[in-house]
Amino acid sequence: MHRRIVILTMLFFLSISSQAQDKKQKAREDGTQAVKLADEGKLDEAIVILTECHKLDPETMDYMYEIGYCHYHKKDYARQQSALMK
């Protein structure tokens, strides 16, 4: 009985860890797509995707930098500064 509890506990923690990695991986993939969109001049679309990436992986500051970069190219300097201060 004790062994089952230990095994179930280990499986539970492994599944939580896997979900966190999946979110970061999705954010990375979507972030790459957003940067390509920004390079093509589709800044508003890129900002939407990058905002979602930041929600999935708030520890990675690259997404806020890229959002600020998009606002800079839109000449929206107030929002650029706001994004970079977060």
N, CA, C and O of each residue as an XYZ file, in Angstrom:
344
protein
N       0.828     -1.198      0.000
C       0.000      0.000      0.000
C       0.869      1.257      0.000
O       0.632      2.193     -0.764
N       1.866      1.259      0.863
C       2.760      2.419      0.962
C       3.486      2.650     -0.365
O       3.700      3.788     -0.783
N       3.854      1.561     -1.007
C       4.576      1.653     -2.276
C       3.702      2.290     -3.355
O       4.197      3.081     -4.158
N       2.423      1.963     -3.387
C       1.501      2.551     -4.354
C       1.382      4.054     -4.171
O       1.352      4.810     -5.141
N       1.314      4.472     -2.929
C       1.197      5.907     -2.645
C       2.434      6.644     -3.141
O       2.323      7.719     -3.730
N       3.598      6.079     -2.908
C       4.846      6.704     -3.363
C       4.870      6.786     -4.886
O       5.236      7.820     -5.444
N       4.490      5.725     -5.548
C       4.485      5.702     -7.008
C       3.488      6.708     -7.562
O       3.810      7.446     -8.493
N       2.293      6.749     -7.010
C       1.289      7.711     -7.465
C       1.738      9.152     -7.238
O       1.506     10.020     -8.079
N       2.375      9.400     -6.110
C       2.885     10.741     -5.822
C       3.948     11.139     -6.839
O       3.952     12.268     -7.328
N       4.842     10.218     -7.155
C       5.887     10.503     -8.137
C       5.286     10.784     -9.515
O       5.728     11.701    -10.207
N       4.306     10.019     -9.906
C       3.651     10.229    -11.198
C       2.943     11.577    -11.248
O       2.957     12.257    -12.274
N       2.335     11.951    -10.152
C       1.652     13.242    -10.077
C       2.635     14.385    -10.302
O       2.367     15.281    -11.102
N       3.764     14.362     -9.608
C       4.745     15.438     -9.742
C       5.407     15.441    -11.118
O       5.743     16.507    -11.634
N       5.594     14.289    -11.708
C       6.146     14.227    -13.057
C       5.187     14.834    -14.074
O       5.618     15.504    -15.012
N       3.891     14.603    -13.895
C       2.924     15.164    -14.829
C       2.857     16.679    -14.706
O       2.692     17.364    -15.716
N       2.981     17.223    -13.502
C       2.983     18.675    -13.309
C       4.214     19.281    -13.980
O       4.107     20.302    -14.659
N       5.352     18.676    -13.799
C       6.586     19.154    -14.415
C       6.478     19.131    -15.934
O       6.930     20.057    -16.607
N       5.891     18.094    -16.460
C       5.733     17.963    -17.910
C       4.835     19.057    -18.465
O       5.111     19.593    -19.538
N       3.764     19.398    -17.755
C       2.857     20.444    -18.211
C       3.550     21.792    -18.242
O       3.326     22.573    -19.166
N       4.384     22.086    -17.258
C       5.111     23.350    -17.227
C       6.067     23.441    -18.404
O       6.197     24.500    -19.017
N       6.733     22.345    -18.725
C       7.651     22.334    -19.864
C       6.888     22.500    -21.170
O       7.372     23.165    -22.086
N       5.715     21.911    -21.269
C       4.907     22.046    -22.475
C       4.516     23.500    -22.709
O       4.541     23.968    -23.847
N       4.155     24.222    -21.651
C       3.784     25.633    -21.783
C       4.970     26.460    -22.264
O       4.825     27.312    -23.141
N       6.140     26.209    -21.689
C       7.330     26.958    -22.103
C       7.699     26.641    -23.549
O       8.095     27.534    -24.299
N       7.573     25.392    -23.937
C       7.892     24.998    -25.306
C       6.926     25.664    -26.283
O       7.345     26.163    -27.327
N       5.644     25.672    -25.949
C       4.654     26.317    -26.817
C       4.938     27.807    -26.915
O       4.844     28.386    -27.997
N       5.282     28.429    -25.802
C       5.605     29.856    -25.815
C       6.817     30.109    -26.711
O       6.829     31.071    -27.478
N       7.828     29.256    -26.620
C       9.026     29.416    -27.456
C       8.683     29.307    -28.941
O       9.137     30.115    -29.751
N       7.882     28.309    -29.289
C       7.505     28.105    -30.690
C       6.663     29.271    -31.207
O       6.905     29.787    -32.298
N       5.682     29.676    -30.418
C       4.832     30.799    -30.822
C       5.634     32.100    -30.882
O       5.394     32.944    -31.745
N       6.585     32.256    -29.963
C       7.425     33.452    -29.956
C       8.258     33.559    -31.223
O       8.434     34.648    -31.769
N       8.766     32.429    -31.684
C       9.527     32.417    -32.940
C       8.640     32.836    -34.100
O       9.063     33.597    -34.970
N       7.416     32.342    -34.112
C       6.463     32.727    -35.156
C       6.159     34.227    -35.082
O       6.063     34.896    -36.112
N       6.011     34.742    -33.885
C       5.693     36.165    -33.707
C       6.836     37.045    -34.196
O       6.594     38.088    -34.803
N       8.064     36.643    -33.942
C       9.210     37.425    -34.412
C       9.229     37.455    -35.935
O       9.538     38.487    -36.531
N       8.901     36.333    -36.568
C       8.828     36.305    -38.033
C       7.754     37.251    -38.542
O       7.951     37.955    -39.532
N       6.609     37.262    -37.854
C       5.537     38.183    -38.243
C       5.987     39.635    -38.096
O       5.702     40.468    -38.956
N       6.681     39.930    -37.019
C       7.170     41.291    -36.801
C       8.155     41.678    -37.899
O       8.130     42.810    -38.383
N       9.010     40.760    -38.290
C       9.964     41.028    -39.366
C       9.266     41.293    -40.696
O       9.789     42.011    -41.549
N       8.090     40.712    -40.865
C       7.299     40.930    -42.081
C       6.459     42.203    -41.994
O       5.762     42.553    -42.946
N       6.522     42.891    -40.862
C       5.768     44.124    -40.693
C       4.384     43.925    -40.098
O       3.621     44.886    -40.004
N       4.041     42.725    -39.698
C       2.732     42.434    -39.100
C       2.854     42.596    -37.588
O       2.793     41.632    -36.826
N       3.027     43.838    -37.190
C       3.356     44.145    -35.799
C       2.208     43.867    -34.838
O       2.427     43.328    -33.754
N       0.992     44.227    -35.221
C      -0.149     44.011    -34.324
C      -0.375     42.518    -34.061
O      -0.661     42.118    -32.932
N      -0.246     41.703    -35.107
C      -0.396     40.257    -34.932
C       0.697     39.709    -34.019
O       0.446     38.858    -33.166
N       1.904     40.208    -34.213
C       3.029     39.760    -33.399
C       2.822     40.115    -31.932
O       3.129     39.314    -31.049
N       2.306     41.303    -31.669
C       2.080     41.742    -30.287
C       1.070     40.828    -29.595
O       1.257     40.462    -28.435
N       0.012     40.464    -30.295
C      -1.008     39.577    -29.713
C      -0.382     38.233    -29.332
O      -0.601     37.735    -28.227
N       0.387     37.655    -30.237
C       1.008     36.357    -29.972
C       2.031     36.465    -28.847
O       2.083     35.604    -27.968
N       2.841     37.515    -28.871
C       3.856     37.686    -27.835
C       3.240     37.886    -26.458
O       3.799     37.444    -25.455
N       2.099     38.546    -26.407
C       1.396     38.722    -25.132
C       0.955     37.367    -24.581
O       1.069     37.117    -23.381
N       0.458     36.503    -25.448
C       0.070     35.152    -25.024
C       1.297     34.353    -24.571
O       1.233     33.596    -23.602
N       2.402     34.530    -25.277
C       3.641     33.837    -24.888
C       4.070     34.262    -23.493
O       4.496     33.436    -22.685
N       3.953     35.550    -23.218
C       4.335     36.057    -21.899
C       3.435     35.481    -20.804
O       3.895     35.223    -19.692
N       2.166     35.283    -21.119
C       1.254     34.683    -20.149
C       1.622     33.218    -19.886
O       1.514     32.737    -18.758
N       2.057     32.515    -20.938
C       2.440     31.109    -20.778
C       3.758     30.957    -20.030
O       3.949     30.004    -19.275
N       4.669     31.909    -20.249
C       6.007     31.816    -19.655
C       6.442     33.193    -19.152
O       7.277     33.847    -19.777
N       5.878     33.634    -18.024
C       6.167     34.986    -17.538
C       7.599     35.184    -17.045
O       8.027     36.322    -16.855
N       8.340     34.108    -16.837
C       9.714     34.237    -16.362
C      10.675     34.670    -17.472
O      11.725     35.248    -17.193
N      10.321     34.393    -18.715
C      11.171     34.747    -19.844
C      10.836     36.157    -20.296
O       9.721     36.436    -20.736
N      11.810     37.037    -20.185
C      11.579     38.451    -20.482
C      11.714     38.777    -21.970
O      11.445     39.909    -22.375
N      12.119     37.820    -22.780
C      12.287     38.057    -24.216
C      10.991     38.520    -24.865
O      11.007     39.338    -25.785
N       9.878     37.998    -24.388
C       8.595     38.337    -25.006
C       8.250     39.808    -24.788
O       7.753     40.472    -25.698
N       8.512     40.313    -23.592
C       8.229     41.729    -23.334
C       9.188     42.618    -24.137
O       8.792     43.684    -24.609
N      10.426     42.191    -24.294
C      11.373     42.933    -25.124
C      10.857     43.023    -26.557
O      10.876     44.093    -27.166
N      10.398     41.898    -27.089
C       9.899     41.874    -28.463
C       8.633     42.715    -28.612
O       8.431     43.360    -29.640
N       7.781     42.707    -27.584
C       6.587     43.566    -27.616
C       7.020     45.035    -27.663
O       6.487     45.821    -28.446
N       7.986     45.394    -26.825
C       8.510     46.759    -26.849
C       9.106     47.112    -28.196
O       8.932     48.231    -28.679
N       9.803     46.175    -28.804
C      10.404     46.382    -30.122
C       9.320     46.648    -31.174
O       9.477     47.522    -32.027
N       8.227     45.893    -31.106
C       7.111     46.111    -32.040
C       6.500     47.499    -31.847
O       6.225     48.201    -32.820
N       6.290     47.889    -30.596
C       5.729     49.220    -30.334
C       6.679     50.320    -30.811
O       6.235     51.363    -31.291
N       7.971     50.086    -30.679
C       8.959     51.057    -31.157
C       8.804     51.276    -32.667
O       8.825     52.412    -33.142
N       8.652     50.194    -33.402
C       8.499     50.316    -34.856
C       7.163     50.930    -35.245
O       7.022     51.471    -36.342
N       6.190     50.848    -34.358
C       4.899     51.504    -34.599
C       4.934     52.966    -34.164
O       3.960     53.701    -34.325
N       6.074     53.373    -33.611
C       6.275     54.721    -33.069
C       5.318     55.019    -31.905
O       4.924     56.164    -31.685
N       4.962     53.977    -31.180
C       4.135     54.098    -29.983
C       5.079     53.985    -28.781
O       5.177     52.939    -28.139
N       5.761     55.083    -28.504
C       6.852     55.065    -27.537
C       6.374     54.890    -26.095
O       7.102     54.344    -25.266
N       5.172     55.343    -25.794
C       4.649     55.168    -24.440
C       4.436     53.683    -24.143
O       4.808     53.198    -23.074
N       3.841     52.971    -25.086
C       3.625     51.536    -24.886
C       4.940     50.767    -24.936
O       5.102     49.755    -24.255
N       5.863     51.249    -25.734
C       7.168     50.606    -25.785
C       7.828     50.667    -24.406
O       8.328     49.668    -23.891
N       7.813     51.846    -23.836
C       8.429     52.019    -22.522
C       7.699     51.186    -21.471
O       8.331     50.587    -20.601
N       6.383     51.148    -21.551
C       5.590     50.363    -20.598
C       5.944     48.882    -20.693
O       6.085     48.209    -19.672
N       6.087     48.380    -21.904
C       6.414     46.953    -22.082
C       7.788     46.637    -21.534
O       7.993     45.567    -20.961
N       8.724     47.537    -21.697
C      10.077     47.277    -21.248
C      10.247     47.446    -19.744
O      11.230     46.971    -19.174
N       9.304     48.114    -19.102
C       9.379     48.308    -17.658
C       8.749     47.165    -16.888
O       8.878     47.112    -15.665
N       8.074     46.251    -17.560
C       7.407     45.140    -16.870
C       8.386     44.055    -16.534
O       8.006     43.039    -15.951
